[in-house]
Amino acid sequence: MARMRTFTRMAQVIVLFAVVLCRSICSAADLKHEEAWRTIAPFFRPPPELADNFGAYKSPLTFYDGRSVKSPADWLERRREILAKWHQIMGPWPAMIEKPKVEFLGEEKRGNLIQHRIRIEIAPQQSGDGYLLVPEGNGPFPAVVVPYYEPETSIGRKAELRDFGYQLSKRGFVTLSIGSPGGDARLPATGKAQCQPLSFLAYVAANCYNALASLPQVDQARIGIVGHSYGGKWAMFAACLYDKFACGVWSDPGVAFDEKRPNVNYWEPWYLGLDKDRRRTPGLVTPENPRTGAYKDLFESSHDLHELQALMAPRPFLVSGGSEDRPERWIALNHALAVNRLLGYTNRVAMTNRPDHTPTPESNEQIYLFLEYFLKSAPEAGKR
């Protein structure tokens, strides 16, 4: 009996220790979560002089026939209308690949990460090479798709301050870094797809989401996407057009059509300006070098990117603005704020700003904290 009582006491001590340890770990996680929020919270508010300034953009809360969106149920109908219109103008996606094939070509240990070189099915009869970085430990982990010109930059093997995949994996994310289909961003290999190249890139990213969601190391409810510049355009269209992405971060892509800015170049044929009858010369739109393709139809019928951004609601997104996305871009982003308000959500649209196009250590830290806050916590994070 004495031995039994001793064993029982030891068991009680072990259970008590486990409870205390669990509470300590949970408290530390909660503290880190709140610290992240305190850092990013100011970026969810536009400057006072731009608050509720909607500019000349047509409201996403008005149907194309002029009816007003007055309820969340109305918004579901309006959302379908916007999505159908953009796919109609840009061209339809090929059929989605529900479980893309992932071939593991090699692996390398990098600190507390395993870096897998992979070949992934991105479209029917089309594959692309990339890198899957997986933290050590027990999953499932949150995950992020990281598109760019080529995947080596994203894993820290080329330019500095664009290594989102590597840095996020060190913070406990599974990351999938991919590059332009075919290897040339200006001549993307789109196979038999009938859609504009930028829409096809979004389709590729959607299939990458499906690939990640099928992995046992990944929590499919916590998959986001992040990209810079070209990758920012890619990430924005993917997150907006494919609503399974839990959130998105877009680093200085140009979040509104702006024909005065040569880098906000959605009119180019490798984005939205592909035209079977005419290939325009790269550069600004001029009378001698006019708009072409889907971009011409979108621009001249007063569609702009604020309609796509409205499709994110209530999923959160961050614009990491630089030279192309200055604070005045809030005039476009205010429309997404309005949609979220209708749905009962706040703190779902954010923008940070830096002077130049190139990311900085500070702007990248803001990106990482945003993704940690919204992907390492419960789905209701940010409904404050």
C-alpha positions in Angstrom: 0.0 0.0 0.0 2.8 2.4 0.8 4.4 1.8 -2.6 1.0 2.5 -4.2 0.6 5.8 -2.3 4.1 6.8 -3.3 3.4 6.0 -7.0 0.1 7.9 -6.8 1.8 11.0 -5.3 4.5 10.8 -8.0 1.8 10.6 -10.7 0.0 13.6 -9.2 3.3 15.6 -9.2 4.0 14.7 -12.8 0.5 15.7 -13.9 0.8 19.0 -11.9 4.2 19.7 -13.5 2.8 19.0 -16.9 -0.2 21.4 -16.3 2.1 24.2 -15.0 4.5 23.7 -18.0 1.6 23.7 -20.5 0.2 26.9 -18.9 3.7 28.5 -19.0 4.1 27.6 -22.7 0.6 28.8 -23.6 1.2 32.1 -21.6 4.5 32.7 -23.5 2.7 32.1 -26.8 -0.1 34.4 -25.9 2.4 37.1 -24.8 4.3 36.8 -28.1 0.9 37.0 -30.0 0.0 40.2 -28.2 3.4 41.7 -28.7 3.1 41.0 -32.5 -0.3 42.7 -32.4 1.0 45.8 -30.7 3.6 46.2 -33.4 1.3 45.8 -36.4 -1.9 47.3 -35.0 -1.1 50.9 -36.1 -0.9 49.8 -39.7 -4.6 48.9 -39.9 -5.6 52.5 -39.8 -5.3 54.9 -42.8 -3.9 58.4 -42.1 -6.7 60.7 -40.7 -6.6 62.8 -43.9 -7.3 59.7 -46.0 -9.9 57.9 -43.8 -13.2 57.3 -45.7 -11.7 58.9 -48.8 -13.0 56.5 -51.6 -11.8 58.6 -54.5 -13.3 58.1 -58.0 -13.3 54.3 -57.7 -16.6 52.5 -58.3 -17.7 51.0 -55.0 -17.5 47.2 -54.7 -20.6 47.5 -52.6 -22.7 48.4 -55.7 -23.7 45.7 -58.2 -22.9 46.3 -61.8 -26.6 47.0 -62.4 -26.6 49.8 -59.8 -28.2 47.9 -56.8 -26.6 48.5 -53.4 -25.1 45.7 -51.3 -26.9 46.0 -47.9 -26.2 42.7 -46.1 -23.6 39.9 -45.9 -25.9 37.8 -48.0 -25.9 40.5 -50.7 -22.1 40.6 -50.5 -21.9 36.9 -51.3 -23.9 37.5 -54.5 -21.8 40.6 -55.3 -18.6 38.7 -54.7 -19.6 36.0 -57.2 -20.4 38.8 -59.7 -17.0 40.4 -59.4 -15.1 37.1 -59.6 -17.1 36.0 -62.6 -16.5 39.4 -64.4 -12.7 39.3 -63.9 -12.4 35.7 -65.0 -14.6 36.6 -68.0 -12.3 39.4 -69.0 -9.0 37.7 -68.2 -10.0 34.3 -69.5 -11.0 31.1 -67.6 -8.6 29.0 -65.5 -7.9 25.5 -66.5 -9.4 22.9 -64.2 -7.9 22.9 -60.7 -5.5 20.1 -59.7 -6.9 18.9 -56.4 -3.8 17.0 -55.3 -0.8 18.1 -57.4 2.1 15.6 -57.7 5.2 16.6 -55.6 8.4 14.9 -56.5 11.3 15.1 -54.0 14.6 15.5 -55.8 17.0 16.1 -52.9 17.2 17.5 -49.4 19.6 19.6 -47.3 19.7 20.3 -43.6 19.9 24.0 -42.8 20.0 24.6 -39.1 16.7 23.5 -37.7 15.2 23.2 -41.2 15.0 20.5 -43.8 15.2 22.1 -47.3 13.7 19.8 -50.0 14.3 20.5 -53.7 11.1 19.5 -55.4 9.3 19.3 -58.7 5.6 20.2 -58.4 2.7 19.8 -60.8 1.5 23.4 -61.4 -0.9 22.9 -64.3 -2.1 20.0 -66.5 1.0 18.4 -68.1 3.2 21.1 -66.6 5.6 21.1 -63.7 8.0 23.5 -62.0 10.9 23.2 -59.7 11.0 24.8 -56.3 11.9 24.4 -52.7 9.9 23.1 -49.7 11.4 24.2 -46.3 10.1 22.3 -43.3 10.9 23.1 -39.7 12.0 20.4 -37.3 9.4 19.3 -34.8 5.8 18.1 -34.8 3.3 19.7 -37.1 1.0 20.5 -38.5 2.6 23.9 -39.2 1.2 27.0 -40.8 2.5 27.4 -44.3 3.2 30.1 -46.9 3.6 30.1 -50.7 6.4 32.4 -51.8 6.4 33.2 -55.5 9.2 35.2 -57.2 11.1 35.3 -60.5 13.0 32.2 -59.4 12.9 30.2 -56.1 16.5 30.5 -55.1 16.1 34.2 -54.0 13.2 33.2 -51.7 15.4 30.6 -49.9 18.2 33.0 -49.3 20.6 31.9 -52.1 20.6 35.2 -54.0 19.5 38.7 -53.3 19.2 39.9 -49.6 16.0 41.0 -48.0 13.9 39.0 -50.4 14.4 35.6 -48.7 10.9 35.4 -47.3 10.8 31.6 -47.6 13.9 31.0 -45.6 13.2 33.6 -42.9 9.6 32.4 -42.4 10.7 28.8 -42.1 13.1 29.7 -39.4 10.1 31.2 -37.6 8.1 27.9 -37.7 6.4 28.0 -41.1 6.5 25.4 -43.9 7.3 27.4 -47.0 7.0 26.6 -50.7 9.2 28.8 -52.9 8.4 28.8 -56.6 9.5 30.7 -59.7 8.0 31.9 -63.0 6.7 29.0 -65.1 9.3 28.2 -67.8 11.9 30.4 -66.1 11.3 33.7 -68.0 8.9 36.2 -66.3 8.4 38.1 -69.5 7.6 34.9 -71.5 5.8 32.7 -68.9 5.1 29.2 -70.0 1.3 29.0 -69.8 0.7 25.8 -71.7 -2.7 25.5 -73.2 -4.3 28.0 -70.7 -6.6 30.6 -72.3 -6.2 33.2 -69.5 -3.9 36.2 -69.1 -0.4 35.4 -67.8 -1.0 37.1 -64.4 -4.2 35.1 -64.0 -2.3 31.9 -64.9 0.3 32.7 -62.2 -2.6 33.0 -59.7 -3.8 29.6 -60.9 -0.3 28.1 -60.4 -0.2 29.5 -56.8 -3.7 28.0 -56.2 -2.4 24.6 -57.2 0.6 25.2 -54.9 -1.9 25.8 -52.1 -3.5 22.5 -52.9 -0.1 20.7 -52.8 0.7 22.2 -49.4 -2.7 21.4 -48.1 -2.1 17.7 -48.9 1.1 17.4 -46.9 0.8 16.0 -43.3 3.2 18.6 -42.0 0.8 21.5 -43.0 -2.4 22.8 -41.4 -4.5 23.5 -44.5 -6.6 26.2 -42.7 -3.4 28.3 -42.1 -1.8 28.7 -45.5 -1.0 32.2 -46.7 1.0 33.8 -49.6 3.6 36.5 -49.7 5.6 38.1 -52.6 7.6 41.2 -53.5 7.3 43.3 -56.7 6.6 40.8 -59.5 6.0 38.2 -56.8 3.7 40.8 -55.1 1.5 41.0 -58.1 1.5 37.3 -58.3 0.6 36.9 -54.6 -2.1 39.5 -54.8 -4.0 37.9 -57.7 -3.6 34.5 -56.2 -4.9 35.5 -52.7 -7.8 37.5 -54.2 -8.9 34.9 -56.8 -8.5 31.8 -54.6 -10.3 32.1 -51.3 -8.6 29.1 -49.6 -5.6 31.3 -48.9 -6.1 32.4 -45.3 -4.3 35.7 -45.8 -1.9 37.6 -48.2 1.0 39.9 -48.1 2.0 42.0 -51.1 5.2 43.9 -51.1 5.0 47.0 -53.3 3.3 45.5 -56.3 1.2 48.5 -57.2 -2.2 48.0 -55.7 -4.0 50.3 -58.1 -3.7 50.8 -61.9 -1.4 53.8 -62.3 -0.2 54.6 -65.8 2.2 57.3 -64.5 4.3 54.7 -62.8 6.4 52.4 -65.1 6.7 49.7 -62.5 2.9 49.5 -62.0 2.9 47.8 -65.3 -0.2 45.6 -65.5 -0.6 46.7 -69.1 2.5 44.6 -70.2 1.8 41.4 -72.1 3.3 39.2 -69.4 0.7 40.5 -66.9 -2.7 41.5 -68.3 -1.9 43.0 -71.7 -1.5 39.8 -73.8 -3.3 40.3 -77.1 -3.3 37.7 -79.9 -3.5 40.5 -82.5 -0.9 42.9 -81.2 2.1 42.7 -78.9 2.8 46.1 -77.5 6.3 47.5 -76.9 7.3 47.4 -73.2 6.9 50.8 -71.5 4.3 53.3 -70.5 1.0 53.5 -72.2 1.0 56.2 -74.9 -1.1 56.9 -78.0 1.7 55.2 -80.1 1.9 52.3 -77.6 -1.7 51.8 -76.5 -3.3 49.5 -74.0 -3.9 45.9 -75.2 -5.5 42.7 -74.0 -7.5 42.3 -70.8 -5.9 45.4 -69.3 -7.5 47.6 -72.0 -10.9 46.1 -71.3 -10.5 46.4 -67.5 -9.1 50.0 -67.5 -11.5 51.4 -70.1 -14.6 49.9 -68.4 -13.5 51.4 -65.0 -12.5 48.2 -63.3 -9.6 48.5 -61.0 -7.7 46.4 -58.5 -9.8 47.6 -55.5 -12.5 45.1 -56.8 -10.1 42.2 -56.5 -8.9 43.4 -53.1 -12.6 43.4 -51.9 -12.7 39.7 -52.6 -10.3 39.1 -49.7 -12.9 40.1 -47.1 -12.9 39.0 -44.4 -9.5 37.4 -44.9 -6.7 39.8 -43.8 -4.1 41.3 -46.1 -1.1 43.5 -45.7 0.4 45.9 -48.4 4.1 46.4 -47.6 4.3 49.6 -49.5 7.4 51.2 -51.1 7.9 53.6 -54.0 4.9 52.2 -55.9 2.5 52.0 -53.0 2.6 55.3 -51.1 0.1 56.1 -48.3 -2.3 57.6 -50.8 -3.1 54.1 -51.9 -5.4 53.9 -48.9 -7.9 55.6 -51.2 -8.2 52.3 -53.0 -7.8 50.1 -49.9 -10.6 52.0 -48.1 -13.1 50.1 -50.3 -11.9 46.8 -48.8 -12.2 48.3 -45.4 -15.8 49.2 -46.2 -16.6 45.6 -47.2 -15.1 44.3 -44.0 -17.2 46.7 -42.0 -20.4 45.4 -43.7 -19.3 41.9 -42.7 -18.6 42.9 -39.1 -14.8 42.8 -39.3 -12.2 45.3 -38.4 -8.3 45.1 -38.6 -8.3 43.1 -41.8 -6.6 45.6 -44.2 -3.2 47.0 -43.4 -0.4 49.0 -45.1 3.1 49.8 -44.1 5.3 52.2 -45.9 9.0 52.7 -46.7 10.7 55.2 -49.0 12.0 52.8 -51.7 10.9 49.7 -53.7 13.5 47.5 -52.1 12.4 45.8 -48.8 14.1 46.8 -45.6 14.8 44.8 -42.4 12.0 46.8 -40.7 9.4 46.2 -43.5 10.3 42.5 -43.6 9.9 42.2 -39.8 6.4 43.8 -40.2 5.6 41.2 -42.8 6.7 38.3 -40.6 4.8 39.6 -37.6 1.7 40.0 -39.7 1.9 36.4 -40.9 2.8 35.1 -37.4 -0.2 36.9 -35.9 -2.8 35.7 -38.5 -1.4 32.2 -39.2 0.0 31.0 -35.9 -3.3 31.7 -34.0 -6.9 30.8 -34.2 -8.9 31.7 -37.4 -10.7 34.5 -35.6 -7.5 36.4 -34.9 -7.9 40.0 -35.8 -11.7 40.2 -35.3 -11.1 42.8 -32.6 
